[in-house]
Amino acid sequence: MILKRLLCCIFILFFLLFAHTNAYALILGAEIFGLGFRFNNPGARANAMGGAFIGLADDATAAFTNPAGLTILTEPEICIEYKYGEYTNRVYNYDRDEDYDDTIFDTSFLSFAYPTEKATITLYQHRLVNIESEYTWREDSTHFDNLESDMDIVTTGLGMGLKLTDTFSLGLSIGFARLEYLMLNDKYDTTGSAWPDPQVLEIINDDDSAEHYTISMLWNPFGEFNVGMVYRNGPEFKTTKSFWEYDTPGGSGYNLYWQEENTLKIPDVFGLGVSYRFFSNLTTALDVNYVRYSDILDDVKIAGPGMEGSDFEIDDTFEIHLGLEYAFALNDTPVALRCGYFFRPDHRIQYDGPDADFRQLLKDRDDHEHIFSLGFGAVLLENLQLDMAVCASEFITEGSLSIVYRF
């Protein structure tokens, strides 16, 4: 019976992953170079273990990572996470690479979980995307864009884990995500002028809401070995992109000449995770996530003449997370030391059209991220747990703090 349920869940997950979705379009402009989407699991414990948590999923952050794992909880608990990050956005200009640094600090996760004998219900809020970037993109020697992007996506959801047997659980979460997006792109031309002449101003200043969902399973086939699977459907947002053209000297400034609906699809994710506990105090976890970054460019439109949407692509990727946790007692205080590794392949936009300069600009640079993490946790009081994590690579430095209170 358990095998039949497992096979049925696998079939449903794959069907949802590859099922056809509604058409949508992204109005492609230079701002796409600054949207360096990075999706991490919530919680300092998970991040200290390289984000490997689908097969472990034994705290309240499972509401997002793998809601089937909520059935492991035995007491009600509240969890809050703060995250600080420094991010490098590498922009490929026509004659050189340039790095731009941005800093973000926010509450990244908040949840309340209430377990019963067969099911656990949780309310949660998770900051799915938080991007702030400012940079200059040089199309050629005489044209450049000054860009500012600020994108914030916060999802509020209800999650549930249902224990079908002692070794097998299913999970479901339904979220309502809120997008706030500001993008300003000033285009300039330096041809025949000592000062840059403004040409076009592109603006997105909008917000939208969208629903999304996660389905998952957690299976304990034997001993301390767990297997988790998850499909996470990404929300889809609609905004309006405006194009303003600058008059010749003596004119009235910028005049609106074009507006079009702009749709942004957050990629769908399919994940498989396993965990195993050795000697009762050493746990290892491995996650493999398939991220459909190509969703971002599905049915893309181009904000300008001479190029086709089919000339642009973003590769779907397999992202690998690996983590270790060693637990012990220090003067009767439970303590855990953690480390991890996270491989995130380069998933920037690429161009394979007839324009040789643009093809060189957006070729595959293989800027893969090798992210290493360290952290620790301790139960400071009977019901209070504190976890900390630090993650670092060539392009990111992140620190996170999680507080869990059980009652």
C-alpha positions in Angstrom: 0.0 0.0 0.0 2.7 2.5 0.9 4.6 1.8 -2.4 1.4 2.4 -4.4 0.9 5.8 -2.6 4.6 6.7 -3.2 4.3 5.9 -7.0 1.1 7.8 -7.2 2.7 10.9 -5.6 5.7 10.7 -7.9 3.4 10.5 -10.9 1.4 13.6 -9.8 4.5 15.6 -9.1 6.0 14.9 -12.5 2.6 15.6 -14.2 2.3 19.0 -12.5 6.0 19.8 -13.2 5.7 19.3 -17.0 2.1 20.2 -17.5 1.3 23.0 -19.9 0.7 26.4 -18.3 -1.1 29.5 -19.5 0.8 31.8 -21.9 2.5 34.9 -20.5 5.0 37.4 -21.7 7.9 39.3 -20.2 8.7 42.7 -21.9 12.4 42.2 -22.1 14.7 45.1 -21.4 18.1 45.7 -19.9 16.6 45.3 -16.3 16.6 41.5 -16.8 20.3 41.6 -16.3 19.8 42.7 -12.7 17.2 40.1 -11.7 19.6 37.6 -10.2 17.0 35.3 -8.8 18.4 33.2 -5.9 15.9 30.9 -4.1 17.0 29.7 -0.7 15.2 27.6 1.9 14.1 29.5 5.0 15.8 29.0 8.4 19.3 29.4 9.6 19.5 25.7 10.3 18.8 24.8 6.7 21.1 27.5 5.4 23.9 26.3 7.6 23.5 22.9 6.0 23.8 24.3 2.5 20.0 24.5 2.1 19.6 20.7 2.2 16.3 20.3 4.0 13.7 18.5 1.9 14.5 15.1 3.3 15.0 16.4 6.9 12.2 19.0 7.2 11.7 18.6 10.9 11.0 22.1 12.0 8.4 24.9 11.3 10.3 26.1 8.1 9.1 22.9 6.5 5.9 24.9 5.8 7.8 26.2 2.8 10.5 23.7 2.1 8.5 20.4 2.5 5.1 20.7 4.3 4.9 16.9 4.7 7.7 17.2 7.3 5.4 19.2 9.6 4.1 15.9 10.9 7.4 15.4 12.7 6.6 18.3 15.1 5.3 17.3 18.5 4.8 20.7 20.1 3.4 24.0 18.9 6.2 26.4 17.9 6.9 29.9 16.6 9.8 30.5 14.3 11.3 33.8 13.1 14.3 34.4 10.9 16.3 37.5 10.1 18.7 37.6 7.1 21.5 39.9 6.1 23.0 39.7 2.6 25.6 41.3 0.4 25.2 40.5 -3.3 27.3 41.1 -6.3 25.6 41.6 -9.6 28.0 41.0 -12.5 26.9 42.9 -15.6 28.5 42.0 -19.0 29.1 45.3 -20.8 30.2 45.5 -24.4 33.9 45.8 -23.6 34.3 44.6 -20.0 32.7 43.0 -17.0 31.6 45.2 -14.1 30.5 44.2 -10.6 27.9 46.1 -8.6 27.3 45.4 -4.9 24.0 45.6 -3.0 23.1 45.0 0.6 19.7 43.7 2.0 18.5 43.1 5.6 15.0 41.9 6.4 12.8 39.5 8.3 12.8 36.5 5.9 10.5 34.0 7.6 7.9 33.9 10.3 5.6 30.9 11.2 3.3 29.4 13.8 2.9 25.6 13.7 0.3 23.5 15.7 0.6 19.7 15.6 -2.0 17.1 16.4 -1.8 13.3 16.3 -2.3 12.9 12.6 -1.8 16.4 11.1 0.0 19.6 11.7 -1.2 23.0 10.5 0.9 26.1 10.1 0.6 29.8 9.2 3.7 31.3 7.6 5.1 34.3 5.9 8.2 34.0 3.7 10.2 36.6 1.7 10.4 34.7 -1.6 12.4 37.3 -3.5 14.2 40.4 -2.3 16.3 42.1 -5.0 17.8 45.6 -4.9 20.2 46.6 -7.7 21.7 49.7 -9.3 24.0 49.4 -12.3 25.0 50.8 -15.7 24.7 48.7 -18.8 26.7 49.8 -21.9 25.2 48.4 -25.1 28.0 49.8 -27.2 30.5 52.7 -27.1 27.8 55.4 -27.5 24.7 54.0 -25.7 24.3 53.1 -22.1 21.5 52.5 -19.6 21.3 53.6 -16.0 19.1 51.1 -14.1 17.5 50.8 -10.7 15.5 47.7 -9.7 13.8 47.0 -6.5 11.7 43.8 -6.3 10.1 42.4 -3.2 7.9 39.3 -3.1 6.4 38.2 0.2 4.2 35.1 0.4 1.7 34.4 3.2 0.4 30.9 3.4 -1.3 28.1 5.1 0.5 24.7 5.2 -0.5 21.3 6.4 1.2 18.0 6.9 -0.9 14.8 7.0 0.5 11.6 8.4 -1.0 8.7 6.5 1.1 6.0 8.2 3.8 5.9 10.8 6.4 6.2 8.0 4.7 8.2 5.2 3.3 11.8 5.1 1.9 14.1 2.5 2.1 17.9 2.6 0.3 20.8 1.0 0.7 24.6 1.3 -1.2 27.3 -0.4 0.3 30.8 -0.5 -0.7 34.3 -1.6 2.2 36.2 -2.8 2.5 40.0 -3.0 4.8 41.6 -5.5 6.1 45.2 -5.2 8.3 46.1 -8.2 10.0 49.4 -9.1 12.2 49.6 -12.2 13.7 52.7 -13.7 15.8 52.5 -16.9 17.2 55.7 -18.3 18.7 55.3 -21.8 21.3 57.7 -23.0 23.2 58.4 -26.3 26.6 60.1 -26.4 26.9 60.3 -30.1 28.1 63.7 -31.3 27.7 65.3 -27.9 29.9 66.3 -25.0 27.1 65.3 -22.6 24.9 62.2 -22.6 21.6 62.9 -24.3 18.5 61.2 -22.7 16.6 59.1 -25.1 14.0 56.8 -23.5 12.8 56.2 -19.9 11.4 52.7 -19.1 9.3 52.4 -15.9 7.7 49.7 -13.9 6.1 50.9 -10.7 3.4 48.5 -9.8 2.3 45.7 -7.5 0.2 42.6 -7.8 -0.9 39.5 -6.0 -0.9 35.9 -7.1 -1.6 32.5 -5.6 0.8 29.5 -5.7 1.1 26.1 -4.0 3.4 23.4 -2.9 2.8 19.6 -2.7 5.2 17.2 -1.1 5.8 13.9 0.6 8.1 12.5 3.2 8.9 8.8 3.5 10.8 6.9 6.2 11.5 3.5 4.5 13.8 2.2 7.2 15.7 3.2 10.3 17.0 6.8 10.2 16.8 7.2 6.4 14.2 9.7 5.0 13.2 10.6 1.4 11.4 13.8 0.6 9.9 15.1 -2.7 8.4 18.5 -3.4 6.9 20.4 -6.3 6.7 24.2 -5.8 4.6 26.2 -8.2 5.9 29.7 -8.7 3.4 32.7 -8.6 2.8 34.7 -11.8 2.4 38.5 -11.6 1.1 41.2 -14.0 2.4 44.7 -14.0 2.5 47.6 -16.5 5.6 48.7 -18.3 5.7 52.3 -19.6 8.0 53.7 -22.3 8.7 57.4 -22.3 10.5 59.2 -25.2 12.6 62.3 -24.7 11.9 65.3 -26.9 14.6 67.1 -28.8 16.2 70.1 -27.0 13.5 72.7 -26.5 10.8 70.1 -26.2 8.6 69.3 -23.2 10.7 66.5 -21.7 9.5 62.9 -21.6 6.3 61.9 -23.4 4.5 58.6 -22.9 4.5 56.7 -26.2 3.9 53.1 -25.3 2.4 51.0 -22.4 2.1 47.3 -22.3 1.2 44.7 -19.7 4.2 42.9 -18.4 4.0 39.5 -16.7 6.7 37.9 -14.5 6.6 34.2 -13.8 8.6 33.0 -10.8 10.2 29.6 -11.8 8.6 26.3 -10.7 10.8 24.0 -8.7 10.9 20.2 -8.3 13.0 18.8 -5.5 14.2 15.5 -4.2 16.0 15.2 -0.8 17.4 12.4 1.3 18.7 12.5 4.9 20.3 9.9 7.1 21.3 10.0 10.8 24.5 8.1 11.9 25.2 7.2 15.5 22.2 9.2 16.7 24.1 12.5 16.6 25.5 12.9 13.0 23.0 13.8 10.3 23.7 14.2 6.6 21.3 15.6 4.0 21.3 15.9 0.2 18.9 17.9 -2.0 18.7 18.1 -5.8 16.4 20.8 -7.1 15.4 21.2 -10.7 14.6 24.9 -11.3 12.7 25.9 -14.4 14.4 29.3 -14.9 13.1 29.2 -18.5 9.7 30.1 -17.1 10.9 33.7 -16.8 11.3 34.0 -20.6 8.4 31.9 -21.8 6.7 33.7 -24.8 9.0 36.7 -24.2 8.5 40.0 -26.0 11.3 42.4 -26.9 11.3 46.1 -26.0 12.7 47.3 -29.2 13.1 46.4 -32.9 15.5 44.0 -34.7 15.3 41.0 -32.3 13.0 38.0 -31.7 12.0 36.6 -28.3 13.0 33.2 -29.5 16.7 34.4 -29.7 16.8 34.6 -25.9 16.9 31.8 -23.4 17.6 30.9 -19.8 18.7 27.4 -19.0 16.8 25.3 -16.5 19.2 24.0 -13.9 19.8 21.3 -11.4 20.9 22.8 -8.1 22.7 20.6 -5.5 22.6 21.1 -1.7 24.7 19.1 0.8 24.8 19.4 4.5 26.1 17.9 7.8 25.0 18.4 11.4 26.8 17.1 14.5 24.8 17.3 17.8 26.3 17.0 21.3 25.8 18.3 24.8 27.9 21.1 26.2 27.4 21.5 30.0 23.9 20.0 29.6 23.1 22.4 26.8 22.2 20.7 23.5 24.4 22.1 20.8 24.7 21.4 17.0 27.5 22.3 14.6 26.7 22.4 10.9 28.3 22.9 7.5 27.2 22.7 3.9 27.7 23.2 0.2 25.4 24.6 -2.4 26.0 24.5 -6.2 24.0 27.0 -8.2 24.7 26.8 -11.9 24.8 30.0 -13.9 21.2 30.8 -15.0 21.6 34.2 -16.7 19.9 35.2 -19.8 21.6 34.2 -23.1 21.2 35.3 -26.7 21.7 33.2 -29.8 20.4 35.5 -32.5 22.0 37.2 -35.6 23.4 40.2 -33.8 27.1 39.4 -33.2 27.7 42.1 -30.6 24.7 41.1 -28.6 25.6 37.5 -28.9 29.0 38.2 -27.4 27.4 40.3 -24.7 25.0 37.6 -23.5 27.0 34.4 -24.2 27.3 31.7 -21.6 30.0 32.9 -19.1 29.8 29.8 -16.8 29.6 32.0 -13.7 28.6 29.1 -11.5 28.2 29.7 -7.8 29.9 27.4 -5.3 28.5 28.4 -1.9 29.9 27.2 1.4 28.1 27.5 4.7 28.8 27.2 8.4 26.5 27.5 11.4 25.6 26.3 14.9 22.5 25.9 17.0 21.8 25.6 20.7 18.7 25.1 23.0 19.5 27.9 25.4 16.4 27.5 27.6 14.1 24.5 27.8 11.9 25.7 25.0 14.0 28.3 23.2 16.3 27.4 20.3 18.8 29.7 18.6 20.4 29.0 15.2 22.9 31.0 13.2 24.4 30.5 9.7 26.9 32.2 7.4 27.0 31.4 3.6 29.7 32.8 1.2 30.7 32.5 -2.4 32.2 34.8 -5.1 28.8 36.6 -5.5 27.1 36.4 -2.1 27.7 36.7 1.6 24.7 35.9 3.8 24.1 35.7 7.5 20.9 34.5 9.1 19.6 34.2 12.6 16.6 32.0 13.5 14.7 31.9 16.8 12.4 29.0 17.6 10.1 28.9 20.7 8.2 25.8 21.6 5.3 25.7 24.1 
